[in-house]
Amino acid sequence: MTATRPTFPVPGHDHDRCAAEAISHAEQICARRGQKFTPIRRQVLQALLSSHRPLGAYEVIEELAKSIPRPAPITVYRALDFLMGNGLVHRIESRNAFLACGHDHDESAMVAFLICEQCGSVGEIPASRVARSLSDAVRTTGFTPKLSVVEITGTCAHCQNAS
C-alpha cells in the first residue's frame, strides 16, 4: 500500500478531485485486469465516494436514487461484490457497511480500519505485520481462518484537534 493518500482526509480537502482520482484508479484496475467497469459499478463506487464514511447497501441505493431510477438491491449487491473482489471497496464488518478504497494495494492485502466514533470517517492503514503475527498464532492451533478483519474505533486527529 502506498502512502500517497492520508489516512484520514483533511477537512476541507478537494473532495471532487479525491473522488475523480478514485474513479480513475478503478478504471485503470479494471482495464489492467480485463474487467468491465459497467455504468452501475461506476455509479455504486461514486455513491460510496460521496463521503469518507461507510454506507450500508440500502444507503447506497438511496444515494443512487438521487440521480438514477432506484436500482434493485440485488443489482447493488452484485456491483459491491465485484468492487470488493477487485479491491476497490472494503466491507466494514462492524458496521455492515462498505467503504470505497482509492489506495493502491493488492485486493488481498491486510489492512486495518480506523473508525472515528465522532465524525464517522474511516481510515485504512497497512497491517501486514499484524497479519503475519496473527497467521503465525493461528497456524499453531490448526485453525483455518476464513476472514480476518482488524477494525479499531477511536477518535481521529481532526476531531481531537477540533475539541
Sequence and secondary structure as in RCSB ss.txt:
>XXXX:A:sequence
MTATRPTFPVPGHDHDRCAAEAISHAEQICARRGQKFTPIRRQVLQALLSSHRPLGAYEVIEELAKSIPRPAPIT
VYRALDFLMGNGLVHRIESRNAFLACGHDHDESAMVAFLICEQCGSVGEIPASRVARSLSDAVRTTGFTPKLSVV
EITGTCAHCQNAS
>XXXX:A:secstr
  SSS SS  TT  HHHHHHHHHHHHHHHHHHHT    HHHHHHHHHHTTSSS B HHHHHHHHTTTS    HHH
HHHHHHHHHHTTSEEEEGGGTEEEE  S   TT  EEEEEETTT  EEEEE HHHHHHHHHHHHTTT   S   E
EEEE  HHHHHH 
